[in-house]
Amino acid sequence: MKRFVVDTGLLLIHAASIFENGRLLAKTVSFLKIPKPDIEGLARMIDRLFSSVREIWVTPYVLAEFCNLAQSRLDLRDNRLEEFLNLYNDFLLKMKEWHCGKEELIAFKESLKFCFTDSSVALASKREGIPLFTIDKRLAEWCKSKGIEAKHVYYEFYLSSPA
């Protein structure tokens, strides 16, 4: 695979796995509402997945949600948030960014019934013709039902990968 669009959850797991020696991984996985697997194994698999492609695409909505969730759910404030973001900035800067106008997103969102972040990654995947990688089961299933290629990384990669 050469490229894919990424949702916020995968970025959070990836970033949490390298910040403070992975201390935030369990907290990240629990609020993302995915089954509690071998957390370190899931993080390693996501790292391998990210390392195996030429381009990872992200939307501005994903970046905003990433920062917001780091503050609110991971309870990173002030200096710790700055440390977290500084540690991950080089990785984020390597990503391709996909933009759409608010009118297009709102029109697409009405049919999706999802938040702007989920709508933006689904729309990016559809418009660019590249798969969406997520850990949001509802989003992955909706995309598939609409002919948008989506991969649920926990169910379709982690559980099916050799130990």
JOHUNOR-V606796 format. One record per run of one state. SS is the DSSP state (2 for helix, 1 for strand, 0 for the rest). FROM is the first residue (numbers start at 1). LEN is the number of residues. If there is no record, write none. Layout:
BEGIN
{{SS:FROM:LEN} {SS:FROM:LEN}}
END
This chain:
BEGIN
{{0:1:2} {1:3:4} {0:7:1} {2:8:15} {0:23:2} {2:25:7} {0:32:7} {2:39:13} {0:52:3} {1:55:5} {2:60:13} {0:73:5} {2:78:16} {0:94:2} {1:96:3} {0:99:3} {2:102:11} {0:113:3} {2:116:13} {0:129:3} {1:132:3} {0:135:2} {2:137:9} {0:146:4} {1:150:3} {2:153:6} {0:159:5}}
END
